[in-house]
Amino acid sequence: MHELPVIQSILDIVLNHARINHVTKVHSISLAIGELSDLQDEWLQRYFDYISKGTLAEGARLVIERTPVVLKCGQCAKEISVKQGEIKDMVCPECQNKEFTLIAGRDYFIKSMEAQ
């Protein structure tokens, strides 16, 4: 159920942007969501459909792109994109270090919206 406050925030941003730009209808919203995020695509759309009723965004489709996990080596500072399943056994290809800082992978943001 943690998708609901996220979707409410996204809808608020979209409606504010629509108001500022004199949009009459939002058709789709493109989202980038980190691979480590536990936000579920199906529930995001369901909640969006529910809370957007009666707004300019009613009926809009969420287009979700999963973005890669990016780690930064704690020794040489090299940034590395990895798949979620590779994190546990990750070794820096530059210096063989095994300690990393998470740079990206849990984040989400609005990339664009299609509107008229």
Beta strands, then each sheet from edge to edge (+ up, - down):
strand 1: 26-34
strand 2: 61-67
strand 3: 69-73
strand 4: 79-82
strand 5: 100-104
strand 6: 108-115
sheet 1: 2+ 1+ 6-
sheet 2: 4+ 3- 5+
end
